[in-house]
Amino acid sequence: MNPFLRNGLAIIVGIFIGALINFGIILISGSIIPLPQGVDTSDMESIKSAMHLYKPKHFLFPFLAHALGTFFGGAIAAKIAVGTQTKVALVVGIIFLYGGFSMVMQLPSPLWFNLLDLLLAYIPMAWLGAKLVQK
């Protein structure tokens, strides 16, 4: 297969698998660490209005979802890619970082969480995922 097409496919598969992992972790998080009373996670306005009730423990699973989704998305993309494995993984990380910036703009999360999430959950995790699968 043409390397350009294979690397493009690697990025798409990495994003898809990373998003599934992210979604899965977010989906189970409420059963492990219950959210504050009355929060409806399917309604962005409900989350926004209850954000003042969130404690640091409530931010653990969103961070893990972002970090692990990006880590495995980057690792899978790097495993599929030809030649430029780290660059392909970093493209996945950049796309997830864009999603992270979108969430920071939509939800009034604490500054400490926004900084932790944006600085550690995306680019570094995609890079680590790539390094894990490289020979």
C-alpha angles and dihedrals in degrees: 000000000000108000092229091054093043092051090047090051089047090056093049093048091045092052092047096049092042091051091050091052091046091050093045093053092047089048094055097037096086092056091053100039108020115223121237115286115284099013113142108200091197090063118068092199090055091052092047094049093049097043091104088063094056117108125203090265089063090063095055097084096042088054092047091047092053095042098044094041090053093041095053093037090054093044093051092045091050091048092054096040126095123222102339100055097151093047091051091050090049090053087057089048092050092051091051089046088056088054089050091052089050091055092047088055093048102042126051095226121166115277092239091058094045091052094045092047098045096042101042112020101061125028097026092047094048089050092049091048090053093048091050094060100037117103 
